[in-house]
Amino acid sequence: MPYCQRCNIGFGSHRALAQHEQDSNNHHICNQCDIDFSTWAGLKEHWVQSPYHVYCQYCNEHYDHLDDIEEHYEEYHHYCSACRCVFRNDVGLREHYRQSKRHHYCISCDRHFQSASNLDAHLNSSVHRQKTVMCRLGCGKTFVTNSAMLLHLEGGTCSSGMTRSTVNQFVRQYDTSNFITDPSRLLTGASETQITHIASDAAWNGRAFECYLCHSQHPSLKGLNQHLSSPKHEDQIYVCPGPSCRTRFSTLSGLVQHIESERCDVLKFKVVQRGMESLFGTMGRLGYR
């Protein structure tokens, strides 16, 4: 005689037993896997955990394919597709973005970034920080960081007439102890002449204007000459003062940006802090107007 051990009841036929299992609150059956759970919570957890089911526990709905439930999550729930996690509300989702090392997320702007360095650059930009750094040569412009101010000087946009070449000349005269410069590079010797590369129509290779130094290709002659006038092919004369870093840079602004980022923690050293203060203080006393 068919018998239900869980309920201690006998039945006249297997059909009657099957009907009992379907109707009773003591039986919760997954027909696909042929497993009988004693509670609804147990059956639901099985659907959630089993790789054989594509199930939304929030809506109690089954789907045929993962793509279908992904689309459902995106449309109806607070879902992180990168981590495949669903959250109760938007606050929970944003908090996940903020805490997860997998995400580079600005919570106040609700923006994602591709890398931690991109997020740091955003957080240190004028979007989040005030422009409190005055141009050291007195042109009146303000900047978020000292590296941005140096980029302004190196780019030749300052009314003082300062350029990347004159910035390098200043550092050559100032950094006599080679605190941030490499004595084996450009700064040795008496010459202060900067080599300037200029391309002509002869740089056309039939498809683009080609740099004869690095063989990069550019759609216009103007673009190639802008490339040649950039620091791309200049000697890396600047060096991080961090004893365990010593990363090299071709511009002072690049070095200062590296120090400001605190990637190598060099700014924690008092000697570096005093060195940077002295550098900018001396630059402010220049008469490049």
N, C-alpha and C positions, 0 to 999 in steps of 0.2 A: 504494500500500500504506500503511495507517495506520502512523504512526511516532511514537514518543515521543522528542522531541529531548533532553529532560532526562536520560533514562536511556539514550539511543542504542540503542533496541530497536525493531524492526519487528514488526507484528502482522498476522494474516491477516484480521482484520475490525475494524470500528469498535467492535463489542461487546467484543471481546477487549481493545482499547485502553482502553475505559471501565472494564472490570473491573480491568485493571492499575492504573489511576489510583486506583481505590478501595482496592486492596490494598497498594500500594507505600508504603513509608515516605518516599519522595521526593515524594509528592503528598499535599496536604492541601487538599481542595476545599470551598469554600463553595457548596453547590448553589443556594442562594437567589440569590446574586449571580453565579454561574458564574465564580468566580475560583479559580485553582489556585495555592496557596502551597507553597513548597519545604520549609517547616518548620511544625510544629505551633504553635510560638510565633507565627509570622506569621499563621496563621489565627486563633488566639485573639485576638491584638491587633486584627485586623480586626473580629472580633465585638464587642470592647470599644469600639472607636472609631467604628464605622459607625452612622449614625442609623437604618439599616434593621434593626438587630438590638436586641433587648431581652434582654441576656445577663448572667448572673451568673458572673464569672470565678472566683469562689471555690468555687462548687459545680458549675461547668460545666453550667449549666442555662439553657435558653432559655424566654422567656415571650412571650405574645402582646401584652401591653399594659404600659405604664409603671406603671400602678396595681398590677399584679400583682407586678412586681419590687420596687416600693416596699414593699409588704406583706411580701414575702419578706425584704428587708433589715431591716425593723423587727423581724421575728420571730426571724431566725436570725443576724443580724450586728450589729456595733457601728456603728450608722448615724446620721449627722447629716442629718436630713431637710431642714433649712434650707439646708445647703450641698451636699446630695446627695453626701456623701462616706462611704465605708466604711472602717473602721479595723480593724486586726488584733485589737485587744483593747480592753477598757474603759479601760485606762490611756491608750491612744492617743486614744480618743474624748474623754476628759476633758481631756487636754492640748490637744487641738484647741479645745475650748470655752474653755480658759484663755487661749490665745494669740490666738484669732481676734477681730478688732475687731467682727465681726458679732454676737458673743455677749457677754452680760453675765452672767458665771457665777462663782459662789462655789464654788471647788473643795472647800473643807473641809466645806461644807454640802450639796454636790451640788444646788445650786439655781440656776435661771435667773431673771433679772430683765429687765423690759421695756426698761429704759434704764440708761445709765451712772450717772445720778444716783440711781436706785433701788438699784443695786448699792452705790454709795458710802455711801448712807444705811444699808444693811444692814451693811456692813463697819464703820461707825462706831457701830453700835448696841451694846446690852449683850450681844448674842449673841457678839460678838468682842472687845469692850472692857470693861474693868472700870469700875465706877462709882467714880471717884476724885475727882470734883468735889463738894465739900461745898456745901450751901446757904450762900450768903454772909451770910444773916441768922440763921444758927444754929438752924434748926429741926431739924437732925439728918439730914435726907434727903440722899442722895447721887445723883449723876447722871454720865452718861458724858461729857457735854460742857457747856460754859458756856451754850450756847444752850438746852439742855434744862433747865438750872437756871433760866434767865431765863423760859422758858415756864411753869415751875412758879410763879414769882413773879407773872407777868402773869395767870395763870389764877386767882389768888386762893386757891390751895390751901395757901399757906404760913401757918403759925401766926403769923408776924410781922404779918399783916394787909396785906402788900404786894399791890397789884393792878396792872393795866396802866396805870391812871391815875397811880398813885403812882410807878411806874417812869418814866413820861414826865415827871413833875414833877421827879424826881431828876435825869434827864438834862438837863432844862431848866436846872437850877441848876448842874450840873456842867460841861456842855459850853459854856462861855462863848465859846470860840473857834470854835464851829460845826465841829468836827473831823468829827463823824459826824451832824450835823443840818443841816437846811436852814433858814436864818434867815428865808426868805420864807414858810415854812409855820407851823404851829401855834405854834412856839416864840417868835414875835414877840409883843410886847405883854405886859401884866402879868397877864392873866387865866389862871388855871390850871383853869378850869372845863371839864369834859368833857361834851360833848353826848351824851345817852343817848336812843336811839330805842326806843320801845315800841309795839308793834302791838296792836290790839284786834280784836274780831270783825268790825269794819268792813273788815278786810283780806281777808275772804272774797270771792272773785270768781265764785263759783258752781261752781268746780272745785277750787280750792286757796286757800291763804292767800298773797297776793301782796305782795312787797316793793315799796313805793312808791318806793324809791330806784333799784333795779336791775331790778325787775319779775321777779325769780326767783320760782318758785312752790314752796310747801312744803305737805306733807300735813297739818300740824298748826300751831296757833297757837304752841305751845311751840317747835316747830322754827323758825318764822319769827323769834320773839324771840331765840332762840339765834343765828340768823344776824345779826340786827340788833346784838346785843351783841358780836359778833366784830369783829376789826379790818377786816373786809371794806370798810366804808365810811368808815374813818378816813383822815385825811390821811397821805400818805407823808412823814412828817417826818424819817425817817432816810435817810442817803445813804452809800453805800460811799465810804470815803476814797481808794480807788484812783483816781489821776488819769485813767486811761483807761477807767474803769468807770462810776462815779457812779450805779450802780443804786439805786433808791429802795425803801424799805420802810416799812410802817406800824407795825411793832413792832421793838423792840430785839432781841428773840430772832431775828426774821427776818434782820436785818442780821448778827448774830453768826454765825448758821448759814451765811450766805453767805460770810463771812470764813473760817470754819472749813473750808468745802468747798474753799477754795483755787482756785475756778474762775477767778478773775481774778488770782491770785498776789499779792494785796495784802498777804498776811501775811508776805511775804518782806522787807517794808520795816521797818526797826528802829523808825521813828516810829510805825507801826501797832502793832507788838508792845508798845512802851512805853505807847501810848495805851490798849490793851485791859487791860494789867496795872494801870494807874493807875485805870481805870474800875472794875474789879472790886475793887481794893484799897479804894477810897473807898466802894463799896457795902457792903463788909464792915464798915465802921466806923459804918454807920447804926444808929440805935436804934429800929427799927420794931417792937419787941416790945411 
